[in-house]
Amino acid sequence: MRGSPSIARLAGSHVAIPTPFLETEVAEDAFNQQIERHAKEGTAGIVVAGSTGEASTLSDAERIRLFQLAVGKAAGRLKVIAGVGTSDTRTTLRLAKAAVDAGVDALMVVTPPYNRPSERGLDAHFAAVARVAPKTPIILYNVPTRTGCDISEELLLDLGDRFENIVAVKESTDRIERVQRLSDAGFDVLCGEDGLLLEFLAAGAIGAISVVGNIAPKITAELVKNGSAAPKAARSRALSARLAQLAKALFLDTNPVPVKAALAMESRFPELVRMPLVGLDDNVRAELEFALATFRAQTVGV
């Protein structure tokens, strides 16, 4: 592991939770209920205001309020990871400072969407965040399909060498060989691809930030804990197989549209998403309902 022993590693099953909305505001009771559920079901941490949390549609004030609510509700029972990345470094720094003031356990910083900065620009952006929150663990978030920007392995390793608080990357690609190389070089990787969780763990990832964990927190946490190591390898393969269809169904539409619908099907969670996202069409809803029913009917042997 790169970084300082005084900066905590972020191993385990972390879940990117959706932000529940009423017509014009955040549904705070539903938000708190999610955190309580994860605290009871073995989730190591939650990500607040990430992609699944519709961060791009949240005002700064809403984000900061969510950070404060999450820290208060978690009460040390699970880690709170604050999504503070934006397309503007100044805004990202303000949010990072506010998140640290709220008492979060870590920050997650996505590659700036839309701008598509050069490698020098990415370096400057991430370095600025690292300097403004020197004692807080930072996860860099690499999701090229959403941002149009990719963090090179060389830059990740260089940032990890220069800043002890840059401790991990959430890797949302299918490049397993990249996971292996980063892990071998001592840089912690968190799986950001639900359908490849077991493969990421086998390649050296220390945990995950998942969407499927919203629906199956206990199973996801067990899978991440056991990984692919003997003597739990057979059990892990069985857990992975059980999650496979559900994980695929949760990405039939743009995240978090399906996961909000799935939570609404199983509880009183508000399904509303903010435009330009819209709700599921009938065909996708039927596929999601079938995947949920199949998942609930399955048992896991071994």
C-alpha positions, 0 to 999 in steps of 0.5 A: 500500500502506498501512503502513510500507515496513519491514513486508513485503508478503505477495504470492504464492501462500500455502497454508493447510495442513491439520493431520495427526492421529493418533488423539490427537495431531498427526502431526508427520512428515506436517506437516513433509513438507507444508512440505518439498513446498511449499518445493520447489514454489514456494509463497510461504508457508504458513498454519498453524492456519487454518480448513484447519488445524482451528484450532478443535479445536487446543489452545493447546499444539498450535498453538504447537508447530505454529508452532515446527515450521513455522518450523524446517522452513521455515528461511526458504525460505517464509513461515510465517503463524500463524493466531492468531484465536479467539473470545477476545481474551485467548487470541488475544493469548497465541497472537500473542505465542507465534507471534512468539516462535517466529519466524513471518513473519506473523499471520492473525487471523480475525473472532472466531467466534460472538461477532459483535462490533460494529464497535467490538468488532472494532476493539478486538480487531484493535487489541489484536493489532496492539499486541502484535505491532507489528513483525509483519505481520498479515493480517485474515481475513474469512470471514463464512460461518464466523464470522457477522461481516463486516469493513467496508471502512471499518474495514479502511482505518481499521485500515490507516491506524492500524497499519503492521503491519496489511498485508492482508486475506484476503477469503473472499467473492465480492465482487469489487467490494470487492476492487477498492475496497480495492486502489484504496485501497491496502489489500492483498487476498489471495484466499480464494476458490479458484474466483475466484482469477483474478477477484481478481487482475484486481481487484487482489489481490496473492496468495492463501491457497488450499486448492487449492494443497495439491494443485496448488502449482506451478500455483497459484503460477504462476497467482498470479504471472502473474495476468491481466496481458499477455502471460501472460493466456491462460496464466493463463486456461488454468491457471484452467480447469484448477484450476476443477473441482478447486477446486470438488470440494475444497469438496463437504464442509466444509473441510478434509475433502475436501482431507485425503481428496485428500491421502490419495488421492495420498500417505500423508497421514492423512485423519483429521479431528477431531469434530465433523467427520467423513470423506467419505461414499461419494458425495462421495468418488467425486466427489472421486476423479473430479475428481482423476483429471480434473485429473491427466489434463489438460494446459495449453496456451498 
